[in-house]
Amino acid sequence: MFVGHQNLQALMLPNSDLIFSTNTHNTSCYPQLVLLDLAKCNLIRFPSILHNQTRLIVLELGYNKIKGSLPIPPPATVVYDMRTNGVTGKIPKAICNATSLKFLHLGDNRLSGTIPPCLVNLSNHLESLGLRQNYLHGKILDAFTSLCQLKRLNVGENKVEGPLPRSLANSSSLKALLLNDNNIVDTFPSWLSGLQGLQTIYLGSNKLHGPLPVRFGHGFRSCIS
């Protein structure tokens, strides 16, 4: 359909009920897109237009029915949205080769295994990381640095274990922290009170204990513990 349209840079077809070709032959004939939005298109697999794309900055494939392992976006990708699909298996470490990522949304899939430590390292430029409602387990690497750019971290509704990573206190840009419905065992993280921009904390359905600092009752728009 788009073969020969070499000047095409953006293709936006959300909320469509289209049938996309899965033929992987001659994919080099497709245009090199910068933006591709196929959210809510009832896709069950990756369309052939995604093959050999090297310039994609925005890739929106959320709210489909895509199954199988998680594909790796091109290194140029800034926004990668695969939420609410049927993606299975582990989060591949190669995802961290997409060094331009700022928004990575993989929530509401069937991902398993541990959170790759390199994702924490990506937080030096990653602004939003969404992994909610999967089957992830293990600890979150305690390696957030003062260079952390995360504004939103959502790992709720998984099987994450252990204490909260104390290095989250270095995340001065953090506005929303959602780690609800996990297996976290710790005291309430009063050490987060130094994050002046933090607006939302959702830590419910874990095993937290200890007093709630007074500051948490006054300075937040939303606080659920």
Salt bridges, closest charged atoms under 4 A:
ASP81 OD1 - ARG83 NE 2.97
GLU127 OE2 - LYS102 NZ 3.99
GLU127 OE1 - LYS151 NZ 3.89
GLU157 OE2 - ARG132 NH2 2.88
ASP186 OD2 - ARG166 NH1 2.71
